[in-house]
Amino acid sequence: MKAYDEKHIKNIVLLGAAKSGKTTLCETMLFEAGITHKRGTVEEKNTLSDYHEVEHERGNSVYATCLHTEWRDYKINIIDTPGLEDFIGEVIAAIRVCDTALLLLHAQYGVEVGTELIWDYVDTYKKPTMLAVNHLDAEQANFNKAVEDARRILGSAVTVMQYPVNQGIGFNGIIDLLKMTYYKFPEAGGKPEKLPIPESEKERAEQLHNELVEKAAENDEQLMELYFEKGNLDEDELRKGLKIGMLKHDVFPVFCLSAVNNMGSGRLMGFIDNVAPSAIEMPPERTEDGREVPCDPAGPACLFVFKTLLETHIGRLSFFKVLSGEVRQGAELINEKGNTTERLGQLFIADGRNRNPIDRLRSGDIGCTLKLKNTFTNHTLCDKNFKGQIAPIKYPPPKVRVAIETKSKSDDEKLGEVLSEIHMEDPTLEIEYNRELKQIILHGQGDLHLLVTKWRLENIYKMEVDYLTAKIPYRETIQKPAMSSYRHKKQSGGAGQFGEVFMKIEPYFEGMPPFKEFTVRDTEEIALDWGGKLVFNNCIVGGAIDSRFLPSILKGVMERMQEGPLTGSYVRDVRVSVYDGKMHPVDSNDISFKIAGMMAFREAFHQAAPQLLEPVFDLEATAPDVMMGDIMSELQSRRSVITGMDSLNGYQVIKARTPQVELDKLIAALRNVTQGKAKIKAVFAEYAPVPPELQRKLSEDYKKTEESV
């Protein structure tokens, strides 16, 4: 396969809502360029990109898939991405390594939910952006409305490059405003006939052409002077101005497509060749410490791994972008993060499941390799003349969670290994082994994300699992002081056990006055691993308890705090003062005072108005105005407290505080009532008191569980 230089490599990420036609466009682009001889279809399950079994079963993309095409001496690397928010990690990684985003809009639906969510990440990375209005052959296609929708979300940078003729069922033509040519397609699509613009379209075409010229000119002073001097710009000058505008994130050219009928893809690829920036024209990548990494073919070899995929019968595939220098087959590169040297035994250009061997890849190109031992997503491989790690891809926090367990206990150990493999492929799926809750908890981007994970476990790894409701990490504390004593006495022949402890417990808060009821000999302040504090006062005078037994009393208190008396949850924010006790010259020992301390704390806790606390999250829901009533209703029905409202770019933002026990159901409900249009963020805020009736129920349930053991 031909090796292209950095100026003739274009990296494009295909973005858009589900069913916007990304996978079909990939098939059309590869077919049009002669890379393939037959176009696959999603319905027939024979496309190059959606080749995984789960994608065939669901009928949409789950993974980001690398492909390539060659068009007029340019190589175009394409990454086809999922259109659903649940798989946003695949989308973000692809945006990060590509140099131009191609955003597909459905001509019938305009800017859909997935499009808006994806755009946030394109805007964050400031990637040059192109738009294509697809499905112009749909019965209710409306190009103008799609463009208006895009301008509402993306702003005035949206710039019409083409517009359709006969949109709808009879769609067969495009007016190109750059070349001022009418492209008329045969009924079966393919190569169009180039014709003069029809008289009926000349006025509109001239108006839009002038707008295009002005948009191109305003991005460069020299072009602006030429425009004032000539009153127009030629085609090359227009291309120059448009490229500058795209690099500044000030121009988003709009194209016309019917991907399924192969109309418009050739002109789109021509624009990608001639105008879309290559990696060498983009701002350089940066290392974690802020150093720039120019796309220099003569520089030290450096590549960034943006995706890891485990393929049956093949092993681990690592997809990377060459950021600097040149990478050859057999090269040995250093991974500082993995503290190892990796050998690139084979290099490939990927086209879905097909891998095309190549002996070298130059800076700016995208490829993959097999069986790297200690290199994973977000790792950097480089030669000895390059030191440092490329700044990692940042993934969004998870939104939903579920507990998982195997149906067969014999699979318990294997489950951990398998989940680690899946997390290696999909960093947005987080695995938590929660000792407190005694559950393995999966954190994902949505219910569909978790369902696909379950499908993989059962169909790829042949492991039967159940999803359970994830428990809530409650906390226990007290609301008033209480005093207690406990005598532990055990005699069973020979040396016995004896220890008696008197203690007072109080609610602890930052800045509370020192304990003055008894003389405090010393104080130990412990920041608890699960949050909050324990303050332990030694108030023993006169040798009632030997000082060597105080650590055992503290140990007993700490053990009881790890399984609170109310619901078995962790206890926090308590001050314990041990002020008296008794010991026996023979029978007193560490275990005696540990038990006495534990039981004295337990009895005092029940007298101190115990309070159960629940985790509460700050939730932010952004959605169109018309959906505010439904959102408010859902929030209020799930114990949420509205904390504020605001407006942002034509949307309403509702802020609320929601208990975690309601959160997973609430997020699902908000997605449902807004047809997925709500953007939802949830961040842990604090622990707050549980309502009395819920505390009573949880405490009773815990008692029943304890009694049944």
C-alpha positions as CSV (number, residue, x, y, z in Angstrom):
1,M,0.0,0.0,0.0
2,K,1.2,3.5,-0.9
3,A,2.7,5.6,2.0
4,Y,1.5,9.2,1.9
5,D,3.3,12.2,3.2
6,E,1.9,14.4,5.9
7,K,0.5,17.0,3.5
8,H,-1.6,14.4,1.6
9,I,-3.2,12.7,4.7
10,K,-6.6,13.9,5.9
11,N,-8.2,12.5,9.1
12,I,-12.0,12.8,9.2
13,V,-14.3,11.8,12.0
14,L,-17.9,11.1,11.0
15,L,-20.4,12.4,13.6
16,G,-24.1,12.6,13.9
17,A,-27.2,11.3,15.6
18,A,-28.2,7.6,15.2
19,K,-29.6,6.9,11.7
20,S,-28.1,10.1,10.2
21,G,-26.3,7.9,7.7
22,K,-22.7,7.8,8.8
23,T,-22.1,4.1,8.1
24,T,-23.8,4.3,4.7
25,L,-21.7,7.4,3.8
26,C,-18.5,5.4,4.6
27,E,-19.6,2.6,2.3
28,T,-20.4,5.2,-0.5
29,M,-17.0,7.0,-0.1
30,L,-15.0,3.8,-0.3
31,F,-17.1,2.5,-3.2
32,E,-16.8,5.8,-5.1
33,A,-13.0,5.8,-4.7
34,G,-12.8,2.2,-5.9
35,I,-11.5,0.8,-2.6
36,T,-14.5,-1.6,-2.6
37,H,-16.5,-2.9,-5.5
38,K,-19.8,-3.3,-3.7
39,R,-21.6,-1.2,-1.2
40,G,-22.7,-2.9,1.9
41,T,-25.9,-1.9,3.8
42,V,-26.8,-1.7,7.5
43,E,-29.9,-3.8,6.7
44,E,-27.9,-6.6,5.1
45,K,-25.3,-6.5,7.9
46,N,-22.4,-6.4,5.5
47,T,-20.9,-2.9,6.0
48,L,-17.2,-2.5,6.6
49,S,-17.6,-0.4,9.7
50,D,-20.5,-1.9,11.6
51,Y,-19.0,-5.4,11.6
52,H,-19.4,-6.5,15.3
53,E,-22.1,-9.0,16.1
54,V,-23.7,-6.7,18.7
55,E,-23.9,-3.9,16.0
56,H,-25.6,-6.4,13.6
57,E,-28.1,-7.3,16.4
58,R,-28.9,-3.7,17.4
59,G,-28.8,-2.2,13.9
60,N,-26.6,0.7,14.8
61,S,-23.0,1.6,15.6
62,V,-21.5,0.7,19.0
63,Y,-17.8,1.1,18.3
64,A,-15.8,3.8,16.5
65,T,-14.4,2.1,13.4
66,C,-11.3,3.1,11.4
67,L,-11.4,3.0,7.6
68,H,-9.6,4.7,4.8
69,T,-10.1,5.8,1.2
70,E,-7.9,7.3,-1.5
71,W,-9.1,10.2,-3.7
72,R,-7.0,12.0,-6.3
73,D,-3.6,11.4,-4.6
74,Y,-4.9,12.0,-1.1
75,K,-5.4,9.5,1.6
76,I,-8.5,10.1,3.7
77,N,-8.6,8.3,7.1
78,I,-12.2,8.0,8.3
79,I,-13.5,7.1,11.7
80,D,-17.2,6.2,11.8
81,T,-18.6,6.8,15.2
82,P,-21.8,5.8,17.2
83,G,-24.6,8.3,17.3
84,L,-25.9,7.4,20.8
85,E,-24.7,9.2,24.0
86,D,-24.2,5.8,25.7
87,F,-21.1,5.3,23.6
88,I,-19.8,8.8,23.8
89,G,-16.3,7.5,24.8
90,E,-15.8,6.1,21.3
91,V,-16.8,9.5,19.9
92,I,-14.6,11.6,22.1
93,A,-11.5,9.5,21.3
94,A,-12.1,9.8,17.5
95,I,-12.7,13.5,17.7
96,R,-9.4,13.9,19.6
97,V,-7.2,12.3,16.9
98,C,-9.0,13.4,13.8
99,D,-8.2,16.8,12.2
100,T,-11.7,17.6,10.8
101,A,-15.1,16.7,12.0
102,L,-17.8,15.9,9.4
103,L,-21.2,16.4,11.1
104,L,-24.1,14.7,9.4
105,L,-27.6,16.1,9.7
106,H,-30.8,14.2,8.7
107,A,-32.6,16.4,6.1
108,Q,-35.9,15.4,7.6
109,Y,-35.1,15.9,11.3
110,G,-32.4,18.6,11.3
111,V,-30.3,18.9,14.5
112,E,-31.2,15.9,16.6
113,V,-30.4,15.0,20.2
114,G,-27.2,13.2,19.5
115,T,-26.0,16.0,17.3
116,E,-26.2,18.6,20.0
117,L,-24.5,16.4,22.6
118,I,-21.6,15.5,20.2
119,W,-21.2,19.1,19.2
120,D,-20.1,20.0,22.7
121,Y,-17.0,17.9,22.3
122,V,-16.2,19.1,18.8
123,D,-16.4,22.7,20.2
124,T,-14.2,21.8,23.2
125,Y,-11.4,20.5,20.9
126,K,-12.0,23.4,18.4
127,K,-11.8,20.9,15.5
128,P,-12.4,22.3,12.0
129,T,-15.9,21.3,11.1
130,M,-17.9,20.4,8.0
131,L,-21.6,19.7,7.8
132,A,-23.4,17.5,5.4
133,V,-27.2,17.4,5.1
134,N,-27.9,13.8,4.3
135,H,-31.1,11.9,3.3
136,L,-32.1,14.7,0.9
137,D,-34.1,12.0,-0.9
138,A,-36.4,11.6,2.2
139,E,-40.0,12.4,1.6
140,Q,-40.1,15.3,4.0
141,A,-36.5,16.5,3.5
142,N,-36.1,20.2,4.3
143,F,-32.6,21.5,3.7
144,N,-33.3,25.1,4.7
145,K,-34.7,24.0,8.1
146,A,-31.7,21.8,8.7
147,V,-29.4,24.7,8.1
148,E,-31.5,27.0,10.3
149,D,-31.3,24.4,13.1
150,A,-27.6,24.1,12.7
151,R,-27.2,27.9,12.9
152,R,-29.3,28.0,16.1
153,I,-26.8,25.6,17.7
154,L,-23.5,26.3,16.0
155,G,-24.0,30.0,15.2
156,S,-23.2,32.1,12.1
157,A,-20.1,30.0,11.2
158,V,-22.5,27.6,9.4
159,T,-21.8,28.5,5.7
160,V,-23.8,27.0,2.8
161,M,-21.5,25.5,0.1
162,Q,-24.2,23.7,-1.8
163,Y,-28.0,23.5,-1.9
164,P,-30.3,20.8,-3.3
165,V,-32.5,20.8,-6.4
166,N,-35.6,18.7,-6.2
167,Q,-35.1,17.6,-2.6
168,G,-37.5,14.9,-1.5
169,I,-38.4,11.7,-3.4
170,G,-37.1,13.1,-6.7
171,F,-33.8,14.5,-5.4
172,N,-31.3,14.4,-8.2
173,G,-29.3,17.7,-8.2
174,I,-26.9,19.9,-6.3
175,I,-26.0,23.6,-6.9
176,D,-22.3,24.0,-5.9
177,L,-21.6,27.5,-4.8
178,L,-17.8,27.2,-4.9
179,K,-17.6,26.0,-8.5
180,M,-21.0,27.7,-9.5
181,T,-22.0,24.4,-11.2
182,Y,-25.1,22.3,-11.3
183,Y,-24.4,18.7,-10.6
184,K,-27.3,16.5,-12.0
185,F,-27.2,12.8,-10.9
186,P,-28.5,9.8,-12.8
187,E,-31.3,8.0,-11.2
188,A,-29.0,5.3,-9.8
189,G,-26.6,7.9,-8.4
190,G,-22.8,7.9,-9.1
191,K,-21.0,10.3,-11.4
192,P,-23.1,13.5,-12.0
193,E,-23.4,15.5,-15.1
194,K,-21.9,19.0,-14.8
195,L,-24.3,21.6,-16.2
196,P,-24.8,25.4,-16.1
197,I,-27.0,26.6,-13.2
198,P,-30.6,26.7,-14.4
199,E,-32.1,30.1,-14.9
200,S,-34.7,29.5,-12.2
201,E,-31.8,29.0,-9.7
202,K,-29.4,31.7,-10.8
203,E,-30.6,34.5,-8.5
204,R,-30.5,32.3,-5.4
205,A,-27.1,30.8,-6.4
206,E,-25.6,34.3,-7.0
207,Q,-26.8,35.5,-3.6
208,L,-25.5,32.5,-1.7
209,H,-22.2,32.6,-3.7
210,N,-21.7,36.2,-2.7
211,E,-22.3,35.3,1.0
212,L,-19.8,32.5,0.6
213,V,-17.2,34.9,-0.9
214,E,-17.7,37.4,1.9
215,K,-17.4,34.6,4.5
216,A,-14.1,33.4,2.9
217,A,-12.7,36.9,2.6
218,E,-13.3,38.0,6.1
219,N,-10.9,35.4,7.5
220,D,-7.8,37.0,5.9
221,E,-6.7,40.6,5.4
222,Q,-5.1,39.9,2.0
223,L,-8.2,38.2,0.7
224,M,-10.3,41.0,2.0
225,E,-8.2,43.5,0.0
226,L,-8.5,41.3,-3.1
227,Y,-12.3,41.1,-2.6
228,F,-12.6,44.9,-2.3
229,E,-10.3,45.3,-5.4
230,K,-12.0,42.7,-7.7
231,G,-15.4,42.4,-6.2
232,N,-15.0,38.7,-6.2
233,L,-12.6,35.8,-5.4
234,D,-11.5,33.0,-7.7
235,E,-11.9,29.4,-6.7
236,D,-8.4,29.0,-5.3
237,E,-8.7,32.2,-3.2
238,L,-12.1,30.9,-1.9
239,R,-10.5,27.6,-0.9
240,K,-7.7,29.5,0.9
241,G,-10.2,31.7,2.8
242,L,-12.4,28.8,3.7
243,K,-9.4,26.8,5.1
244,I,-8.3,29.7,7.2
245,G,-11.9,30.1,8.5
246,M,-12.1,26.4,9.3
247,L,-8.9,26.5,11.3
248,K,-10.2,29.5,13.2
249,H,-13.4,27.6,13.9
250,D,-15.2,30.5,12.1
251,V,-16.4,28.6,9.0
252,F,-18.4,25.4,8.9
253,P,-19.1,24.5,5.2
254,V,-22.4,22.8,4.5
255,F,-22.7,20.1,1.8
256,C,-25.6,18.1,0.3
257,L,-25.8,14.3,0.3
258,S,-27.9,11.3,-0.4
259,A,-25.4,8.7,0.8
260,V,-27.7,5.8,0.1
261,N,-28.1,6.8,-3.5
262,N,-24.4,7.8,-3.9
263,M,-25.2,11.5,-4.6
264,G,-22.7,14.1,-3.5
265,S,-19.9,12.0,-2.0
266,G,-17.4,12.7,-4.7
267,R,-17.7,16.4,-4.4
268,L,-17.4,16.1,-0.6
269,M,-14.2,14.1,-0.9
270,G,-12.8,16.6,-3.3
271,F,-13.3,19.4,-0.8
272,I,-11.7,17.3,1.9
273,D,-8.7,16.8,-0.3
274,N,-8.4,20.5,-1.3
275,V,-9.5,22.4,1.8
276,A,-9.9,20.3,5.0
277,P,-6.7,20.8,7.1
278,S,-4.1,18.1,7.4
279,A,-2.4,17.2,10.7
280,I,0.6,19.4,9.8
281,E,-1.7,22.5,9.5
282,M,-3.3,21.8,12.9
283,P,-2.1,23.2,16.3
284,P,0.4,20.7,17.7
285,E,-0.5,18.2,20.3
286,R,0.9,18.8,23.8
287,T,2.5,16.6,26.5
288,E,1.1,16.3,30.0
289,D,3.7,19.0,31.1
290,G,2.6,21.4,28.4
291,R,5.3,20.9,25.7
292,E,4.3,21.1,22.1
293,V,4.7,18.1,19.8
294,P,4.8,19.5,16.2
295,C,3.6,17.2,13.3
296,D,7.2,17.0,12.0
297,P,8.1,14.1,9.7
298,A,11.8,14.7,10.5
299,G,11.2,14.8,14.3
300,P,11.5,11.9,16.8
301,A,9.0,9.1,16.4
302,C,6.0,9.6,18.7
303,L,2.6,7.9,18.5
304,F,-0.5,8.2,20.7
305,V,-2.7,5.2,21.3
306,F,-6.4,6.3,21.3
307,K,-8.2,3.0,21.2
308,T,-7.7,-0.6,22.3
309,L,-9.8,-3.4,20.9
310,L,-9.8,-7.1,21.8
311,E,-10.6,-9.2,18.7
312,T,-11.5,-12.9,19.0
313,H,-8.7,-15.2,17.6
314,I,-6.4,-12.2,17.1
315,G,-5.8,-10.6,20.5
316,R,-5.3,-7.0,21.4
317,L,-5.4,-4.3,18.6
318,S,-4.0,-0.9,19.4
319,F,-5.1,2.0,17.2
320,F,-2.8,5.0,17.2
321,K,-2.0,8.3,15.5
322,V,1.6,9.1,14.5
323,L,2.1,12.6,16.0
324,S,5.8,13.0,15.0
325,G,8.4,11.4,12.9
326,E,8.0,8.1,11.1
327,V,7.1,4.6,12.4
328,R,8.4,1.5,10.7
329,Q,7.5,-2.1,11.0
330,G,9.7,-3.7,13.6
331,A,10.5,-0.4,15.4
332,E,11.2,-0.5,19.1
333,L,9.6,2.3,21.0
334,I,9.5,3.3,24.7
335,N,6.4,3.6,26.8
336,E,7.3,5.6,29.9
337,K,3.9,5.0,31.5
338,G,4.2,1.2,31.1
339,N,7.9,1.4,31.9
340,T,8.7,-0.9,29.0
341,T,9.9,-1.1,25.5
342,E,7.4,-2.3,22.8
343,R,8.2,-3.7,19.4
344,L,5.8,-2.9,16.6
345,G,6.0,-6.3,14.9
346,Q,3.3,-5.4,12.3
347,L,1.7,-2.2,11.1
348,F,-1.7,-2.0,9.5
349,I,-4.2,0.4,7.9
350,A,-7.6,-0.7,9.2
351,D,-10.8,-0.9,7.1
352,G,-13.2,-2.3,9.7
353,R,-12.4,-5.9,10.3
354,N,-9.9,-5.9,7.4
355,R,-6.3,-5.0,8.1
356,N,-4.0,-3.9,5.3
357,P,-0.3,-4.5,6.0
358,I,2.1,-1.5,5.5
359,D,5.8,-1.1,6.3
360,R,5.8,2.5,7.6
361,L,3.5,5.3,8.6
362,R,4.4,9.0,8.6
363,S,3.5,11.8,11.0
364,G,-0.2,12.6,10.7
365,D,-1.3,9.1,9.7
366,I,-3.5,6.7,11.7
367,G,-2.8,3.0,11.9
368,C,-2.9,0.0,14.2
369,T,-0.7,-2.8,15.5
370,L,-1.1,-6.1,17.3
371,K,-0.3,-7.5,20.7
372,L,1.4,-4.7,22.6
373,K,2.0,-6.1,26.1
374,N,1.9,-3.0,28.4
375,T,0.5,-0.3,26.2
376,F,-3.1,0.8,26.5
377,T,-5.5,3.6,25.6
378,N,-4.0,7.1,26.4
379,H,-0.4,5.8,26.4
380,T,2.4,7.3,24.3
381,L,5.1,5.3,22.5
382,C,8.2,7.2,21.3
383,D,11.8,6.7,20.5
384,K,14.6,7.5,22.9
385,N,14.9,11.1,21.6
386,F,11.4,12.0,22.8
387,K,10.5,12.1,26.5
388,G,7.0,12.6,27.9
389,Q,3.4,11.5,27.7
390,I,0.8,13.1,25.4
391,A,-2.0,14.7,27.4
392,P,-4.7,12.0,27.8
393,I,-8.2,11.9,26.4
394,K,-10.6,13.1,29.1
395,Y,-13.8,11.0,29.3
396,P,-17.1,12.2,30.9
397,P,-18.0,10.8,34.3
398,P,-20.5,7.9,34.4
399,K,-24.3,8.7,34.7
400,V,-25.8,5.4,35.8
401,R,-24.8,2.4,37.9
402,V,-25.8,-1.2,38.5
403,A,-24.5,-4.1,40.6
404,I,-23.4,-7.3,38.9
405,E,-23.0,-10.9,40.0
406,T,-22.4,-14.2,38.2
407,K,-25.1,-16.8,38.2
408,S,-22.4,-19.5,38.8
409,K,-20.1,-19.0,41.7
410,S,-17.4,-20.7,39.8
411,D,-17.3,-17.6,37.5
412,D,-16.6,-15.1,40.3
413,E,-12.9,-15.0,39.8
414,K,-13.2,-14.9,36.0
415,L,-15.6,-12.0,36.2
416,G,-13.0,-9.7,37.6
417,E,-10.6,-10.5,34.8
418,V,-13.2,-10.1,32.1
419,L,-14.4,-6.7,33.5
420,S,-10.8,-5.5,33.5
421,E,-10.5,-6.4,29.8
422,I,-13.8,-4.6,29.0
423,H,-12.6,-1.5,30.9
424,M,-9.4,-1.6,29.0
425,E,-11.4,-1.3,25.7
426,D,-14.0,1.1,27.1
427,P,-12.6,3.5,29.7
428,T,-16.1,5.1,30.2
429,L,-17.2,1.8,31.8
430,E,-15.9,2.0,35.3
431,I,-15.7,-1.0,37.6
432,E,-15.9,-0.6,41.4
433,Y,-15.3,-3.4,43.9
434,N,-17.1,-1.9,46.8
435,R,-16.2,-3.5,50.1
436,E,-18.6,-1.4,52.0
437,L,-21.6,-2.4,50.0
438,K,-20.2,-5.9,49.3
439,Q,-21.0,-5.5,45.6
440,I,-19.3,-5.2,42.3
441,I,-20.7,-2.1,40.7
442,L,-20.6,-1.1,37.0
443,H,-20.8,2.7,36.3
444,G,-21.8,3.5,32.7
445,Q,-23.0,6.3,30.4
446,G,-26.6,5.0,30.2
447,D,-28.9,2.0,30.4
448,L,-28.0,0.9,26.8
449,H,-24.3,1.1,27.6
450,L,-24.8,-1.3,30.5
451,L,-27.1,-3.6,28.4
452,V,-24.4,-3.9,25.7
453,T,-21.9,-4.7,28.4
454,K,-24.1,-7.5,29.6
455,W,-24.6,-8.7,26.0
456,R,-20.8,-8.9,25.6
457,L,-20.4,-10.8,28.9
458,E,-23.0,-13.4,27.9
459,N,-22.3,-13.7,24.1
460,I,-18.5,-13.1,23.8
461,Y,-17.3,-14.3,27.1
462,K,-20.0,-17.0,27.6
463,M,-20.6,-15.8,31.2
464,E,-24.2,-15.7,32.7
465,V,-24.6,-12.6,34.9
466,D,-27.4,-10.8,36.7
467,Y,-27.8,-7.1,37.1
468,L,-29.0,-6.0,40.6
469,T,-29.9,-2.7,42.1
470,A,-26.7,-1.1,43.4
471,K,-26.9,-0.4,47.1
472,I,-26.6,3.1,48.5
473,P,-23.6,3.9,50.7
474,Y,-25.5,5.4,53.6
475,R,-23.8,6.9,56.6
476,E,-24.8,6.9,60.3
477,T,-24.3,9.6,62.9
478,I,-25.9,11.0,66.1
479,Q,-27.8,14.1,67.0
480,K,-27.3,14.4,70.8
481,P,-24.9,13.3,73.5
482,A,-25.3,10.0,75.4
483,M,-23.4,8.1,78.1
484,S,-23.1,4.4,78.6
485,S,-21.0,1.7,80.2
486,Y,-20.3,-1.9,79.5
487,R,-18.7,-4.6,81.4
488,H,-17.2,-7.6,79.5
489,K,-16.7,-10.6,81.8
490,K,-16.0,-14.1,80.7
491,Q,-14.8,-17.0,82.9
492,S,-14.3,-20.5,81.5
493,G,-11.5,-22.0,83.5
494,G,-8.0,-20.7,83.8
495,A,-7.5,-17.0,82.8
496,G,-10.7,-15.2,82.1
497,Q,-11.6,-11.9,80.3
498,F,-12.6,-8.7,82.1
499,G,-12.9,-5.1,81.0
500,E,-15.3,-2.3,81.9
501,V,-15.6,1.0,80.0
502,F,-17.5,4.2,80.7
503,M,-17.8,6.6,77.8
504,K,-19.7,9.6,76.5
505,I,-20.4,10.2,72.8
506,E,-21.4,13.4,71.1
507,P,-22.1,14.7,67.6
508,Y,-18.8,16.1,66.2
509,F,-18.6,19.2,64.0
510,E,-15.7,21.3,62.9
511,G,-14.8,24.0,65.4
512,M,-16.8,22.5,68.3
513,P,-15.5,23.6,71.7
514,P,-13.1,21.3,73.6
515,F,-14.5,18.6,75.9
516,K,-14.6,20.0,79.5
517,E,-16.8,17.6,81.4
518,F,-13.8,15.5,82.3
519,T,-10.1,16.1,82.3
520,V,-8.7,15.2,78.9
521,R,-5.3,13.6,79.1
522,D,-4.8,13.3,75.3
523,T,-6.9,13.5,72.1
524,E,-6.7,11.5,68.9
525,E,-8.4,13.0,65.8
526,I,-9.0,10.5,63.0
527,A,-10.0,11.4,59.4
528,L,-12.1,8.4,58.4
529,D,-11.6,6.7,55.1
530,W,-15.3,6.9,54.4
531,G,-15.6,10.6,55.2
532,G,-16.1,12.6,58.4
533,K,-14.1,12.3,61.6
534,L,-13.8,10.4,64.9
535,V,-12.3,12.3,67.8
536,F,-11.2,10.0,70.7
537,N,-10.5,11.6,74.1
538,N,-8.7,9.7,76.9
539,C,-10.1,11.1,80.1
540,I,-8.9,8.3,82.4
541,V,-7.4,9.5,85.7
542,G,-6.1,7.6,88.7
543,G,-5.2,4.4,86.8
544,A,-8.8,3.1,86.5
545,I,-7.8,1.7,83.1
546,D,-4.2,1.1,82.2
547,S,-3.1,3.4,79.3
548,R,-2.0,0.3,77.4
549,F,-5.7,-0.7,77.0
550,L,-6.8,2.6,75.4
551,P,-5.8,1.6,71.9
552,S,-7.9,-1.6,72.2
553,I,-10.9,0.5,73.3
554,L,-10.4,2.7,70.2
555,K,-10.0,-0.4,68.0
556,G,-13.4,-1.7,69.3
557,V,-15.1,1.7,68.6
558,M,-13.6,1.8,65.1
559,E,-14.8,-1.7,64.3
560,R,-18.3,-0.9,65.5
561,M,-18.2,2.3,63.3
562,Q,-17.5,0.2,60.3
563,E,-20.8,-1.5,60.7
564,G,-23.1,1.0,62.3
565,P,-25.8,-0.1,64.8
566,L,-28.7,1.4,62.8
567,T,-28.3,-0.1,59.3
568,G,-24.8,-1.6,59.2
569,S,-23.5,1.5,57.4
570,Y,-20.3,3.4,58.2
571,V,-20.5,5.8,61.2
572,R,-19.1,9.3,60.9
573,D,-18.6,12.6,62.9
574,V,-18.6,11.4,66.5
575,R,-16.6,12.4,69.5
576,V,-15.9,9.6,72.0
577,S,-14.6,10.3,75.5
578,V,-13.6,7.4,77.7
579,Y,-13.7,8.7,81.3
580,D,-13.8,5.7,83.6
581,G,-13.7,1.9,83.9
582,K,-12.3,-1.0,85.7
583,M,-9.8,-3.7,85.1
584,H,-8.7,-7.0,86.7
585,P,-5.0,-7.6,87.6
586,V,-5.1,-11.1,85.9
587,D,-8.1,-11.3,83.5
588,S,-7.9,-7.9,81.8
589,N,-6.4,-8.0,78.3
590,D,-6.6,-6.3,74.9
591,I,-9.5,-8.4,73.7
592,S,-11.6,-7.7,76.8
593,F,-11.3,-3.9,76.4
594,K,-11.8,-4.1,72.7
595,I,-15.2,-5.8,73.2
596,A,-16.1,-3.5,76.1
597,G,-15.4,-0.4,74.0
598,M,-17.3,-1.8,71.1
599,M,-20.4,-2.6,73.1
600,A,-20.3,0.6,75.2
601,F,-20.2,2.6,71.9
602,R,-23.2,0.5,70.5
603,E,-25.4,1.2,73.5
604,A,-24.5,4.9,73.6
605,F,-25.2,5.2,69.9
606,H,-28.8,3.9,70.3
607,Q,-29.4,6.5,73.0
608,A,-27.9,9.4,71.0
609,A,-30.8,10.0,68.5
610,P,-29.1,8.1,65.7
611,Q,-29.5,9.7,62.3
612,L,-29.1,8.0,58.9
613,L,-27.5,10.1,56.2
614,E,-27.8,9.6,52.4
615,P,-25.5,10.8,49.6
616,V,-27.1,13.7,47.7
617,F,-26.0,14.9,44.3
618,D,-26.1,18.3,42.6
619,L,-28.0,17.6,39.3
620,E,-28.2,19.9,36.3
621,A,-30.6,19.3,33.5
622,T,-30.5,21.4,30.3
623,A,-33.4,21.1,27.8
624,P,-35.7,23.1,25.6
625,D,-38.2,25.5,27.3
626,V,-41.2,23.4,26.3
627,M,-39.9,20.5,28.4
628,M,-39.5,22.3,31.6
629,G,-42.8,21.3,33.0
630,D,-42.1,17.6,32.6
631,I,-38.7,17.9,34.0
632,M,-39.9,19.8,37.1
633,S,-42.6,17.2,37.7
634,E,-40.1,14.3,37.6
635,L,-37.7,16.1,39.9
636,Q,-40.3,16.9,42.5
637,S,-41.7,13.3,42.4
638,R,-38.2,12.0,43.4
639,R,-37.4,14.0,46.5
640,S,-35.4,16.6,44.5
641,V,-35.0,20.1,45.8
642,I,-34.9,22.8,43.0
643,T,-31.9,25.1,43.8
644,G,-32.0,27.3,40.7
645,M,-32.9,28.0,37.1
646,D,-31.0,29.7,34.3
647,S,-31.1,30.0,30.5
648,L,-28.2,29.1,28.1
649,N,-28.2,29.5,24.3
650,G,-32.0,29.2,24.1
651,Y,-32.2,26.3,26.6
652,Q,-33.4,26.2,30.2
653,V,-31.1,24.9,32.9
654,I,-32.6,23.5,36.0
655,K,-30.4,22.8,39.1
656,A,-31.5,20.5,41.8
657,R,-30.3,18.4,44.7
658,T,-31.3,14.7,44.4
659,P,-30.7,11.8,46.7
660,Q,-28.6,9.1,45.1
661,V,-31.3,6.4,45.8
662,E,-33.5,8.3,43.3
663,L,-30.8,9.3,40.9
664,D,-30.6,6.4,38.5
665,K,-34.4,6.2,38.0
666,L,-34.5,10.0,37.7
667,I,-31.9,10.1,34.9
668,A,-33.8,7.4,33.0
669,A,-37.1,9.2,33.5
670,L,-35.7,12.6,32.3
671,R,-34.3,11.0,29.2
672,N,-37.7,9.4,28.6
673,V,-39.9,12.6,29.0
674,T,-37.5,14.7,26.9
675,Q,-37.0,12.1,24.2
676,G,-33.3,12.1,25.1
677,K,-32.9,15.8,24.5
678,A,-32.0,16.7,28.1
679,K,-28.3,17.0,28.9
680,I,-27.8,15.8,32.5
681,K,-24.9,16.2,34.8
682,A,-24.8,14.9,38.4
683,V,-22.0,15.5,40.9
684,F,-21.8,14.4,44.5
685,A,-22.6,17.2,46.9
686,E,-22.9,16.0,50.5
687,Y,-24.5,13.6,52.9
688,A,-27.9,14.8,54.2
689,P,-30.4,13.4,56.7
690,V,-32.8,10.7,55.5
691,P,-36.5,11.4,56.1
692,P,-37.7,9.7,59.3
693,E,-40.1,7.2,57.6
694,L,-37.4,6.0,55.2
695,Q,-34.9,5.7,58.1
696,R,-37.4,3.6,60.1
697,K,-37.9,1.3,57.1
698,L,-34.2,0.8,56.4
699,S,-33.5,0.2,60.1
700,E,-36.3,-2.4,60.3
701,D,-35.1,-4.1,57.2
702,Y,-31.5,-4.3,58.6
703,K,-32.8,-5.8,61.9
704,K,-34.7,-8.5,60.0
705,T,-31.6,-9.3,58.0
706,E,-29.5,-9.6,61.2
707,E,-32.1,-11.8,62.8
708,S,-32.2,-14.2,59.9
709,V,-28.4,-14.7,59.9
